[in-house]
Every structure is written in structure tokens, then in C-alpha cells.
């Protein structure tokens, strides 16, 4: 595995640690466009307040 491939895999894994979906990661790879904001999906059915933004 070359350095570029290793970096891509490591970057995808870091996004997964933040619970970014595989679909969102695939979209980043496909479009190569970084967005300023993105949706974060909750694992619970409760309402998520926007006050908890990072």
C-alpha cells in the first residue's frame, strides 16, 4: 500500500470514529468536494438540539 492509499484509508477511518456514514464518505470520495457543514445522524430517536454543534 502506498502512502496516498494509506492516508485515504486512515482519513476514512477517522470520519467513521465521528459516526460519519459510509454513504457520506463515499460522496466525499466521489465528488472530491469538502462541505463546510454536513448532517450528523443520531443513533437515538430523540430530538437533537442544534446547540450541541461542534
DRENDO-1510 file (C-alpha; in Angstrom, 1 decimal, always signed):
<recs>
REC; n; res; u; v; w
REC; 1; UNK; +0.0; +0.0; +0.0 .
REC; 2; UNK; +1.5; +3.4; -1.0 .
REC; 3; UNK; +1.3; +6.5; +1.1 .
REC; 4; UNK; -1.7; +8.0; -0.6 .
REC; 5; UNK; -3.8; +4.9; -0.2 .
REC; 6; UNK; -2.8; +4.6; +3.5 .
REC; 7; UNK; -3.7; +8.2; +4.0 .
REC; 8; UNK; -7.1; +7.8; +2.3 .
REC; 9; UNK; -7.9; +4.8; +4.5 .
REC; 10; UNK; -6.8; +6.5; +7.7 .
REC; 11; UNK; -8.9; +9.6; +6.8 .
REC; 12; UNK; -12.0; +7.5; +6.2 .
REC; 13; UNK; -11.5; +5.7; +9.5 .
REC; 14; UNK; -11.2; +8.9; +11.4 .
REC; 15; UNK; -14.5; +10.0; +9.9 .
REC; 16; UNK; -16.1; +6.8; +11.0 .
REC; 17; UNK; -14.9; +7.5; +14.5 .
REC; 18; UNK; -17.2; +10.6; +14.3 .
REC; 19; UNK; -20.1; +8.4; +13.1 .
REC; 20; UNK; -20.0; +9.8; +9.6 .
REC; 21; UNK; -21.8; +7.2; +7.4 .
REC; 22; UNK; -20.2; +5.2; +4.7 .
REC; 23; UNK; -22.5; +6.9; +2.3 .
REC; 24; UNK; -21.3; +10.3; +3.3 .
REC; 25; UNK; -17.6; +9.1; +3.0 .
REC; 26; UNK; -18.4; +7.7; -0.5 .
REC; 27; UNK; -19.9; +11.0; -1.5 .
REC; 28; UNK; -16.7; +12.8; -0.4 .
REC; 29; UNK; -14.6; +10.4; -2.4 .
REC; 30; UNK; -16.9; +10.7; -5.5 .
REC; 31; UNK; -17.3; +14.4; -5.6 .
REC; 32; UNK; -14.0; +15.4; -4.0 .
REC; 33; UNK; -15.8; +18.4; -2.6 .
REC; 34; UNK; -15.4; +19.2; +1.1 .
REC; 35; UNK; -18.5; +20.8; +2.6 .
REC; 36; UNK; -18.5; +23.4; +5.3 .
REC; 37; UNK; -21.4; +21.6; +7.0 .
REC; 38; UNK; -22.8; +18.1; +7.0 .
REC; 39; UNK; -25.6; +16.2; +8.6 .
REC; 40; UNK; -24.9; +14.3; +11.7 .
REC; 41; UNK; -27.3; +11.4; +12.2 .
REC; 42; UNK; -28.4; +10.4; +15.7 .
REC; 43; UNK; -28.4; +6.8; +16.9 .
REC; 44; UNK; -31.4; +7.6; +19.1 .
REC; 45; UNK; -34.9; +8.6; +18.2 .
REC; 46; UNK; -34.8; +11.7; +20.3 .
REC; 47; UNK; -34.6; +15.2; +19.1 .
REC; 48; UNK; -31.1; +16.6; +18.7 .
REC; 49; UNK; -30.7; +20.2; +19.6 .
REC; 50; UNK; -28.5; +22.4; +17.3 .
REC; 51; UNK; -27.0; +23.9; +20.4 .
REC; 52; UNK; -24.7; +20.8; +20.7 .
REC; 53; UNK; -22.9; +21.6; +17.5 .
REC; 54; UNK; -19.1; +21.2; +17.5 .
</recs>
